[in-house]
């Protein structure tokens, strides 16, 4: 049975996808050869696997030997064209695998063989694949014949490691780069193949296959072949994800949202789900980093504040820095959980100016004048401060110590607001793709159910943390999830208190932001704060 990669192998230059520059140059060279009767006799095709190097070498052989050639559009029916379809049976198309014939003796034998004239065709074509595998002595033996080949010999070298080919060889050949094929072009080719094969497909499934090909058309077609076999002639998104070990997009977006609001519980739960699914941690990490990169691009295009963009960039930088640890570790789940929990805290680090304002408010001495020299301790300590009042769950709020007395009676009438928070949180936690928003109800200072509207009131200092929740408030998925706890819900309203208004306890970090002395210190020192730690 012929595989898709062989069945749909390019037969003409126009069939090559994503290599327009090399195709145009070769077509022009063949046109000039037709007019002048002269053509360059040594070529080097360089690029990653599966981008069409060997296929192009065969196309070039067909184009040069066609009875109507040299031509960029060989007829495909003459004897030389048919012989190029099966080069192993043709005396005038010699394919050599340099990986298995890399010795100097092989190169010398080739040098002697080159002197033999073609048996049936215009040229004898020598295709040397993986040419970088030749030994230094073999390259030296090949050098002379490439420099001054007999008029009937054409050399086409192919390599995936251009840097390993000696400069003496490079200077005597025409080099054609074969680049990674864009995902969109691979997807279009896969769609064409599915239509020709009568295969049912989902558009997003072909996108996943194209991305898995990583720029290689052959790899993408091989994956498509496997997915079609596994899906009984259908290419469905879920089947592709299962075959390739790709994590559900909802889970990836859920992790992204949990990182944005610092929901470590949701992150740990996501890691547990990944472990139960037997997901490949490296594949999940790649999907997460790509999703994070897309989110960073969205934030940049939306012209967010520099501090907000920097926070997203730092989280992405942290994820990238853990990629090697993930590959090398025997405990990938631990690496992932540690990196995610660490990254989740980065958006909530207080600016350095908040530290100075807190010191000023408490009567502590102000920072030294920067002109007197650098401070003795850099301001880079991680913050271990308790969460602000608006972020604490009411049920977990600490109580001041009291004198011993009779044991308190058990509460039999729970606060309806607490019950409402719990019901809403649980409903969001059970909804796929919305688990990262489950902590939002616990952050609300006020929560009212006025059917059919659910109203949230949050502290003003958590608005950035709840950006995702605010954006999703009109989402049908969010309303459907909340409807399991509040039947009949039609809308969600969100309000934020004035950070400096009455009834809202202002954080020391917020007061510090308004401290001009410390802002001047930051400006003069050019410093920045990565972490804050509260001592005492």
C-alpha positions as CSV (number, residue, x, y, z in Angstrom):
1,X,0.0,0.0,0.0
2,X,1.4,3.4,-1.0
3,X,1.6,5.9,1.7
4,X,0.2,9.4,1.3
5,X,3.7,10.9,1.4
6,X,4.8,8.8,-1.6
7,X,1.4,9.1,-3.5
8,X,1.4,12.9,-3.3
9,X,5.1,13.4,-3.8
10,X,5.8,16.4,-6.1
11,X,6.3,15.5,-9.8
12,X,6.7,19.1,-11.1
13,X,8.3,22.2,-9.8
14,X,4.9,23.7,-9.6
15,X,3.9,21.0,-7.1
16,X,6.5,22.1,-4.5
17,X,4.9,24.0,-1.6
18,X,6.6,26.7,0.3
19,X,9.8,26.9,-1.7
20,X,8.9,29.6,-4.2
21,X,12.4,31.1,-4.3
22,X,14.2,27.9,-5.2
23,X,11.5,26.9,-7.7
24,X,11.7,30.2,-9.5
25,X,15.6,30.1,-9.7
26,X,15.6,26.5,-11.0
27,X,12.9,27.3,-13.6
28,X,14.9,30.3,-14.9
29,X,18.0,28.1,-15.0
30,X,16.2,25.5,-17.1
31,X,14.9,28.2,-19.4
32,X,18.3,29.6,-20.0
33,X,19.7,26.1,-20.6
34,X,17.1,25.5,-23.3
35,X,18.1,28.7,-25.0
36,X,21.9,28.5,-24.7
37,X,22.5,24.7,-24.4
38,X,24.6,25.3,-21.2
39,X,23.7,24.7,-17.6
40,X,25.5,24.6,-14.3
41,X,26.5,21.1,-13.4
42,X,26.6,21.1,-9.6
43,X,23.8,22.0,-7.1
44,X,23.4,21.8,-3.4
45,X,19.9,21.6,-1.9
46,X,20.0,22.5,1.9
47,X,17.2,22.4,4.4
48,X,15.4,20.5,7.1
49,X,13.9,17.0,6.5
50,X,10.7,16.7,4.5
51,X,10.8,20.0,2.7
52,X,11.3,18.6,-0.8
53,X,15.1,18.3,-1.4
54,X,15.2,14.8,-2.9
55,X,11.9,15.3,-4.7
56,X,13.3,18.4,-6.3
57,X,16.4,16.6,-7.3
58,X,14.3,14.0,-9.2
59,X,12.2,16.7,-10.8
60,X,15.4,18.4,-12.0
61,X,16.6,15.1,-13.4
62,X,13.3,14.7,-15.3
63,X,13.4,18.3,-16.5
64,X,16.9,18.0,-17.9
65,X,16.4,14.6,-19.6
66,X,12.9,15.1,-21.0
67,X,12.8,14.8,-24.8
68,X,11.3,18.3,-24.8
69,X,13.9,19.6,-22.4
70,X,15.7,21.1,-20.7
71,X,12.3,22.4,-19.6
72,X,10.7,23.5,-16.3
73,X,7.6,21.5,-17.3
74,X,8.6,18.0,-18.4
75,X,6.0,16.0,-20.4
76,X,5.9,13.1,-18.0
77,X,5.2,10.5,-20.7
78,X,8.6,10.1,-22.5
79,X,11.0,7.3,-21.5
80,X,13.4,9.6,-19.6
81,X,10.5,11.1,-17.6
82,X,9.1,7.7,-16.7
83,X,12.6,6.5,-15.8
84,X,12.9,9.4,-13.3
85,X,9.9,8.1,-11.5
86,X,11.9,5.0,-10.5
87,X,15.5,6.1,-10.4
88,X,16.6,2.7,-9.1
89,X,15.8,1.1,-12.4
90,X,17.5,3.8,-14.5
91,X,21.1,3.7,-15.5
92,X,21.3,7.4,-15.9
93,X,19.9,8.5,-12.6
94,X,22.2,7.4,-9.8
95,X,21.0,8.0,-6.2
96,X,23.7,7.6,-3.5
97,X,23.1,7.6,0.2
98,X,26.2,9.2,1.7
99,X,25.3,8.0,5.2
100,X,26.1,4.4,4.1
101,X,28.6,5.1,1.4
102,X,30.8,7.8,3.1
103,X,34.3,6.3,2.6
104,X,37.0,7.6,0.4
105,X,36.9,4.4,-1.6
106,X,33.2,5.1,-2.5
107,X,34.1,8.6,-3.6
108,X,37.0,7.4,-5.8
109,X,34.7,4.8,-7.4
110,X,32.2,7.5,-8.1
111,X,34.9,9.6,-9.7
112,X,35.8,6.8,-12.1
113,X,32.1,6.0,-12.8
114,X,31.5,9.6,-13.8
115,X,33.5,9.2,-16.9
116,X,31.0,6.8,-18.4
117,X,28.6,8.5,-20.8
118,X,24.8,8.2,-20.2
119,X,23.1,5.1,-21.7
120,X,19.8,6.5,-22.9
121,X,19.4,10.1,-21.6
122,X,20.9,13.5,-22.3
123,X,22.6,13.7,-18.9
124,X,23.7,11.3,-16.2
125,X,22.4,12.7,-12.9
126,X,24.1,11.9,-9.6
127,X,22.0,12.6,-6.6
128,X,24.0,12.4,-3.3
129,X,21.7,12.5,-0.3
130,X,22.9,13.5,3.2
131,X,26.2,14.6,1.6
132,X,27.4,16.1,4.9
133,X,28.0,12.5,6.1
134,X,31.0,12.0,3.8
135,X,34.4,11.9,5.4
136,X,37.0,14.6,4.8
137,X,38.9,12.3,2.5
138,X,35.8,11.5,0.6
139,X,35.0,15.2,0.1
140,X,38.6,15.7,-1.1
141,X,38.2,12.9,-3.6
142,X,34.9,14.3,-4.8
143,X,36.1,17.9,-5.0
144,X,38.0,17.7,-8.3
145,X,35.2,16.0,-10.2
146,X,32.6,18.5,-9.0
147,X,34.9,21.4,-10.0
148,X,35.5,20.0,-13.5
149,X,32.8,17.5,-14.3
150,X,32.5,15.9,-17.7
151,X,29.9,17.6,-19.9
152,X,27.3,14.8,-19.5
153,X,27.3,14.7,-15.7
154,X,25.1,16.7,-13.3
155,X,25.6,16.6,-9.6
156,X,22.8,17.3,-7.1
157,X,23.8,17.2,-3.4
158,X,21.3,17.3,-0.6
159,X,21.9,17.9,3.1
160,X,20.2,18.8,6.3
161,X,23.4,20.1,7.8
162,X,24.8,22.8,5.5
163,X,27.3,23.9,8.1
164,X,29.0,20.5,7.9
165,X,29.7,20.7,4.2
166,X,33.3,22.0,3.5
167,X,33.6,25.5,2.1
168,X,35.6,24.1,-0.8
169,X,32.5,22.2,-1.9
170,X,30.1,25.1,-1.3
171,X,32.2,27.4,-3.5
172,X,31.8,25.1,-6.5
173,X,28.1,24.5,-6.3
174,X,24.9,26.5,-6.6
175,X,23.2,26.5,-3.2
176,X,19.4,26.4,-3.0
177,X,17.9,26.8,0.5
178,X,14.8,24.8,1.4
179,X,13.0,26.5,4.2
180,X,10.5,25.3,6.8
181,X,7.0,25.3,5.2
182,X,4.5,27.6,6.8
183,X,1.6,26.0,8.7
184,X,-1.0,27.6,6.5
185,X,0.5,26.1,3.3
186,X,0.8,22.6,4.9
187,X,-2.8,22.9,6.1
188,X,-4.0,23.7,2.6
189,X,-2.1,20.8,1.1
190,X,-3.6,18.4,3.7
191,X,-7.0,19.7,2.8
192,X,-6.4,19.0,-0.8
193,X,-5.2,15.4,0.0
194,X,-8.2,14.7,2.1
195,X,-10.5,15.9,-0.6
196,X,-8.8,13.7,-3.2
197,X,-9.0,10.7,-0.9
198,X,-12.6,11.3,0.1
199,X,-11.7,11.7,3.8
200,X,-14.0,13.6,6.1
201,X,-12.2,16.1,8.2
202,X,-12.6,19.0,10.7
203,X,-10.7,22.2,9.9
204,X,-9.1,22.5,13.3
205,X,-7.9,18.9,13.1
206,X,-5.9,19.6,9.9
207,X,-4.4,22.7,11.7
208,X,-3.2,20.4,14.5
209,X,-1.7,18.0,12.0
210,X,0.0,20.8,10.1
211,X,1.5,22.2,13.3
212,X,2.7,18.8,14.4
213,X,4.6,18.5,11.1
214,X,6.9,21.4,12.3
215,X,7.5,22.7,8.8
216,X,7.9,19.3,7.1
217,X,5.4,18.4,4.5
218,X,6.4,14.7,4.5
219,X,6.1,14.5,8.3
220,X,2.6,16.1,8.1
221,X,1.5,13.7,5.5
222,X,2.8,10.7,7.5
223,X,0.9,11.9,10.6
224,X,-2.2,12.4,8.5
225,X,-1.9,8.9,7.2
226,X,-1.8,7.6,10.8
227,X,-4.7,9.7,11.9
228,X,-6.9,8.5,9.0
229,X,-6.1,4.9,9.9
230,X,-6.9,5.5,13.5
231,X,-10.1,7.4,12.8
232,X,-11.6,4.9,10.3
233,X,-11.3,7.2,7.4
234,X,-12.1,10.4,9.3
235,X,-9.9,13.2,10.6
236,X,-11.5,14.5,13.8
237,X,-10.0,17.0,16.3
238,X,-10.3,14.7,19.3
239,X,-8.8,11.8,17.4
240,X,-5.8,14.0,16.3
241,X,-5.3,15.1,19.9
242,X,-5.3,11.6,21.2
243,X,-2.9,10.3,18.5
244,X,-0.5,13.2,18.9
245,X,-0.8,13.5,22.7
246,X,-2.0,17.1,22.4
247,X,-3.7,18.4,25.5
248,X,-7.3,19.8,25.1
249,X,-7.4,23.4,24.2
250,X,-9.9,24.1,27.0
251,X,-7.4,22.7,29.5
252,X,-4.6,24.8,28.1
253,X,-6.7,28.0,28.2
254,X,-7.8,27.1,31.8
255,X,-4.2,26.9,32.9
256,X,-3.6,30.2,31.2
257,X,-6.5,31.9,33.0
258,X,-5.4,30.4,36.3
259,X,-2.0,31.8,35.8
260,X,-3.5,35.2,35.1
261,X,-5.4,35.4,38.4
262,X,-2.9,33.4,40.5
263,X,-5.3,30.5,41.2
264,X,-2.7,27.9,42.4
265,X,-5.5,25.4,43.4
266,X,-6.7,25.3,39.8
267,X,-3.2,24.8,38.5
268,X,-2.6,21.9,40.8
269,X,-5.9,20.4,39.7
270,X,-5.0,20.9,36.0
271,X,-1.7,19.0,36.6
272,X,-3.6,16.2,38.2
273,X,-5.9,15.9,35.2
274,X,-2.9,15.9,32.9
275,X,-1.3,13.1,34.8
276,X,-4.6,11.1,34.8
277,X,-4.8,11.5,31.0
278,X,-1.3,10.3,30.5
279,X,-0.4,13.5,28.7
280,X,3.1,14.2,27.4
281,X,4.4,17.0,29.6
282,X,6.7,18.4,26.9
283,X,3.9,18.6,24.4
284,X,1.6,20.3,27.0
285,X,4.4,22.7,27.8
286,X,4.8,23.6,24.2
287,X,1.1,24.2,23.8
288,X,1.0,26.4,26.9
289,X,4.0,28.5,25.8
290,X,2.4,29.1,22.4
291,X,-0.9,30.1,24.0
292,X,1.0,32.4,26.4
293,X,2.8,34.0,23.5
294,X,-0.5,34.6,21.7
295,X,-1.8,36.2,24.9
296,X,1.2,38.4,25.2
297,X,0.7,39.6,21.6
298,X,-2.9,40.4,22.4
299,X,-1.9,42.5,25.4
300,X,0.8,44.3,23.4
301,X,-1.7,45.1,20.6
302,X,-4.1,46.4,23.2
303,X,-1.5,48.9,24.4
304,X,-1.6,47.8,28.0
305,X,0.4,49.6,30.7
306,X,4.2,48.9,30.6
307,X,4.0,47.2,34.0
308,X,1.3,44.9,32.9
309,X,3.1,43.9,29.8
310,X,6.3,43.3,31.7
311,X,4.5,41.0,34.1
312,X,3.2,38.9,31.2
313,X,6.7,38.9,29.6
314,X,8.3,37.7,32.9
315,X,5.8,34.9,33.2
316,X,6.5,33.8,29.6
317,X,10.3,34.1,30.3
318,X,9.9,31.9,33.3
319,X,8.0,29.2,31.4
320,X,10.7,29.2,28.6
321,X,13.5,28.9,31.2
322,X,12.0,25.7,32.6
323,X,11.8,24.0,29.2
324,X,15.2,22.4,29.5
325,X,14.5,21.3,33.1
326,X,11.4,19.6,31.8
327,X,13.3,17.7,29.1
328,X,16.1,16.6,31.4
329,X,14.0,15.7,34.5
330,X,12.8,12.3,35.5
331,X,9.9,14.0,37.4
332,X,8.3,16.2,34.7
333,X,5.1,16.7,36.7
334,X,7.0,18.2,39.6
335,X,8.9,20.6,37.3
336,X,5.6,21.7,35.7
337,X,3.8,22.2,39.0
338,X,6.7,24.2,40.5
339,X,7.0,26.4,37.4
340,X,3.3,27.1,37.2
341,X,2.9,27.9,40.9
342,X,5.9,30.2,40.7
343,X,4.7,31.9,37.5
344,X,1.2,32.4,39.1
345,X,2.7,34.7,41.7
346,X,4.5,37.0,39.3
347,X,1.4,39.1,38.4
348,X,0.8,39.9,42.0
349,X,4.2,41.3,43.0
350,X,3.9,44.8,44.4
351,X,5.9,47.6,42.8
352,X,9.0,48.8,44.6
353,X,7.4,52.2,45.2
354,X,4.8,50.4,47.4
355,X,7.5,49.3,49.8
356,X,8.8,52.8,50.4
357,X,5.3,54.2,51.0
358,X,4.7,51.4,53.6
359,X,7.9,52.3,55.3
360,X,7.0,56.0,55.4
361,X,3.5,55.2,56.7
362,X,4.9,53.1,59.5
363,X,7.4,55.7,60.6
364,X,10.5,53.7,59.4
365,X,13.5,55.7,58.1
366,X,13.4,56.6,54.4
367,X,15.7,54.9,51.9
368,X,19.2,56.6,51.5
369,X,19.8,59.2,48.9
370,X,20.9,57.4,45.7
371,X,23.7,60.1,45.1
372,X,25.4,58.8,48.3
373,X,26.0,55.4,46.8
374,X,24.1,52.2,46.1
375,X,21.9,50.9,48.9
376,X,23.5,48.1,51.0
377,X,20.8,45.6,50.2
378,X,19.1,45.4,46.7
379,X,15.3,45.6,46.7
380,X,14.6,42.1,45.3
381,X,13.2,40.2,48.2
382,X,10.1,38.1,47.7
383,X,6.9,39.2,49.4
384,X,5.4,37.0,52.1
385,X,2.8,39.5,53.1
386,X,-0.8,38.3,53.9
387,X,-3.4,38.8,51.2
388,X,-5.3,42.1,51.3
389,X,-8.6,42.0,53.0
390,X,-10.6,42.0,49.8
391,X,-8.8,38.9,48.6
392,X,-9.4,36.8,51.8
393,X,-12.1,34.3,51.9
394,X,-14.6,35.3,54.5
395,X,-14.7,31.8,56.0
396,X,-11.0,31.8,56.5
397,X,-10.5,35.3,58.0
398,X,-8.3,35.3,61.1
399,X,-9.9,36.3,64.4
400,X,-8.1,38.1,67.2
401,X,-7.3,36.1,70.3
402,X,-9.9,36.4,73.0
403,X,-10.0,35.5,76.7
404,X,-11.0,31.9,77.6
405,X,-14.6,31.5,77.9
406,X,-17.4,29.1,77.2
407,X,-17.2,27.2,73.9
408,X,-19.1,28.9,71.1
409,X,-22.2,27.3,69.9
410,X,-22.2,25.8,66.4
411,X,-23.6,28.2,63.8
412,X,-26.8,26.9,62.3
413,X,-27.7,29.7,59.9
414,X,-24.7,30.1,57.5
415,X,-24.4,33.5,55.9
416,X,-26.4,33.4,52.7
417,X,-23.6,35.4,50.9
418,X,-21.1,32.7,51.9
419,X,-23.4,30.1,50.6
420,X,-23.9,32.0,47.3
421,X,-20.1,32.3,47.0
422,X,-19.6,28.6,47.5
423,X,-22.3,27.6,45.1
424,X,-21.0,29.9,42.3
425,X,-17.4,28.8,42.9
426,X,-18.3,25.2,42.8
427,X,-20.4,25.7,39.6
428,X,-17.4,27.3,37.9
429,X,-15.0,24.7,39.1
430,X,-17.1,22.0,37.5
431,X,-17.3,23.7,34.1
432,X,-14.6,22.7,31.6
433,X,-12.5,25.7,30.7
434,X,-13.8,27.9,33.5
435,X,-12.0,26.3,36.5
436,X,-9.5,29.2,36.5
437,X,-12.4,31.6,37.3
438,X,-13.6,29.6,40.3
439,X,-11.8,31.9,42.8
440,X,-13.5,35.0,41.6
441,X,-16.7,34.7,43.8
442,X,-14.5,34.3,46.9
443,X,-12.8,37.7,46.1
444,X,-16.1,39.6,46.0
445,X,-16.8,42.0,48.9
446,X,-20.5,41.8,48.1
447,X,-22.5,39.2,46.1
448,X,-26.2,39.6,45.4
449,X,-28.6,37.4,43.5
450,X,-31.4,39.5,42.1
451,X,-33.0,37.2,39.6
452,X,-32.2,37.0,36.7
453,X,-29.0,39.1,37.5
454,X,-26.0,38.1,39.6
455,X,-24.2,41.2,40.9
456,X,-20.5,41.1,42.1
457,X,-18.8,43.9,43.9
458,X,-15.0,43.7,44.2
459,X,-12.2,45.7,45.8
460,X,-10.7,48.2,43.4
461,X,-7.2,46.8,43.9
462,X,-8.0,43.4,42.2
463,X,-9.3,44.7,38.9
464,X,-6.3,43.6,37.0
465,X,-6.4,40.2,38.6
466,X,-10.0,39.7,37.4
467,X,-9.5,40.8,33.8
468,X,-10.5,37.4,32.5
469,X,-13.6,37.2,34.7
470,X,-14.7,40.7,33.6
471,X,-14.2,39.8,29.9
472,X,-16.2,36.5,30.3
473,X,-19.1,38.0,32.2
474,X,-21.4,37.9,29.1
475,X,-20.1,34.6,27.8
476,X,-22.8,31.9,27.2
477,X,-20.4,29.3,28.7
478,X,-20.1,31.3,31.9
479,X,-23.9,31.9,32.2
480,X,-24.5,28.2,31.5
481,X,-22.1,27.2,34.2
482,X,-23.7,29.5,36.8
483,X,-27.1,28.4,35.8
484,X,-26.4,25.0,37.4
485,X,-26.3,26.9,40.7
486,X,-28.7,29.7,39.9
487,X,-31.4,28.6,37.5
488,X,-32.8,31.4,35.4
489,X,-29.7,33.6,35.4
490,X,-29.6,35.9,32.4
491,X,-26.8,38.3,33.2
492,X,-23.7,39.0,35.4
493,X,-22.9,42.5,36.6
494,X,-19.5,43.4,38.0
495,X,-18.5,46.5,39.9
496,X,-15.3,47.7,41.6
497,X,-14.9,49.8,44.7
498,X,-12.7,52.9,44.7
499,X,-9.3,51.8,46.1
500,X,-9.2,54.8,48.3
501,X,-12.9,55.0,49.2
502,X,-14.4,54.4,52.6
503,X,-14.8,50.8,53.8
504,X,-11.9,49.5,51.7
505,X,-8.7,48.8,53.5
506,X,-5.9,50.1,51.3
507,X,-2.8,47.9,51.0
508,X,0.6,49.2,51.9
509,X,1.7,48.5,48.3
510,X,-1.0,50.9,47.0
511,X,0.1,53.6,49.4
512,X,3.7,53.2,48.3
513,X,2.8,53.7,44.7
514,X,2.0,57.3,45.5
515,X,5.3,58.0,47.3
516,X,7.2,60.4,45.2
517,X,10.5,60.0,47.1
518,X,10.7,56.3,46.3
519,X,9.6,56.8,42.7
520,X,12.5,59.2,42.3
521,X,14.8,56.6,43.8
522,X,13.7,54.1,41.2
523,X,14.2,56.6,38.4
524,X,17.7,57.6,39.5
525,X,18.9,54.1,40.3
526,X,17.3,52.5,37.2
527,X,16.3,49.6,39.5
528,X,13.3,47.3,39.3
529,X,11.7,44.9,41.8
530,X,11.3,41.2,41.0
531,X,10.1,40.0,44.4
532,X,9.0,41.5,47.7
533,X,9.4,39.9,51.1
534,X,8.0,41.4,54.3
535,X,10.2,40.8,57.3
536,X,9.0,40.4,61.0
